[in-house]
Structures are given as structure tokens and as C-alpha cells.
Amino acid sequence: MAAHKVFASATDMKVYFADPHSPWQRGTNENTNGLLRQYFSKGTALSGYTQVELNAVAERLNDRPRKTLSFATPKEAFSRLLAELNENLEIKPGVAYAT
């Protein structure tokens, strides 16, 4: 991440990088790679697939329940988070807000 110092400063968050050849430090990444291997062999060139095919795989992965999300799907967890944010921010449907 080229701008990690700017990001860390702007968000007041620490940024960590995994050591090379240390997959145990990248749990989510390694798990996702394992899920993707169900659809694509290691070394497969994704350029051989259409965007529609890639979107279908993404859709299937996002519809899988995850233990880390209390067996909700990523879509469900994201929707729940957005609903909580909307409640906390008192955003009303149909009202235009400045961005």
C-alpha cells in the first residue's frame, strides 16, 4: 500500500504488513484464496473468463454464510451494518443530504 503512512495518519490507525512466506498472518486472504480455488485452479488466468462469469463467482461467494459473521452471509452482515448506521445517523429515505 503505497500511501499507508498517509492512511495511518488520516485515520489514526496502525497499518501492519504480513511477513513474506507467512500465510498464517493473512488468514482472511488465505481463506478467500481457498474459496476461489473451488472455481479457479491455481495459476488460472482470469482473463479467460468474462465479467459475467466472474460476477457470478463473486455472487456465490458473497452468498455463503461465514462462521466469523455468526453464519450470516457477507451481504446480510453488510446490510445489517448499513441499517445500524442509518438508525444511528437518523437518515431518512427520500431526503437529500450534502456529501
C-alpha positions, -999 to +999 in steps of 0.1 A: +000+000+000+019+030-013+002+056+008+000+036+041+016+064+061-010+090+048-038+065+056-024+057+091-021+094+099-055+104+085-074+076+102-053+073+134-050+036+127-019+014+127-010-004+095+006-038+096+022-058+068+025-096+068+059-111+066+068-128+033+060-165+032+039-163+063+003-172+053-008-176+089-005-138+091-030-134+063-059-155+075-088-138+056-067-136+024-058-173+026-093-183+033-106-164+004-079-179-018-092-214-007-127-204-016-117-191-050-098-224-057-132-241-058-138-221-090-104-215-105-073-237-104-041-222-090-024-202-118-056-197-138-056-166-159-088-147-151-086-130-185-101-162-199-133-155-181-160-129-189-170-103-164-204-120-162-187-153-152-165-135-126-195-117-112-214-150-108-185-164-087-184-132-066-222-135-061-219-172-050-190-163-025-210-134-011-240-156-006-220-181+015-226-180+053-194-173+073-186-185+107-169-152+115-202-134+108-222-157+131-232-177+100-247-147+082-236-140+046-214-111+038-244-094+021-265-099+052-238-086+076-232-055+053-269-048+051-273-051+089-243-027+094-258-002+070-292-004+087-275+002+121-256+032+107-288+046+092-306+043+126-277+059+144-274+088+119-312+092+116-310+092+078-345+094+063-354+079+030-361+104+002-342+132+019-313+148+000-281+151+021-250+171+013-219+150+007 
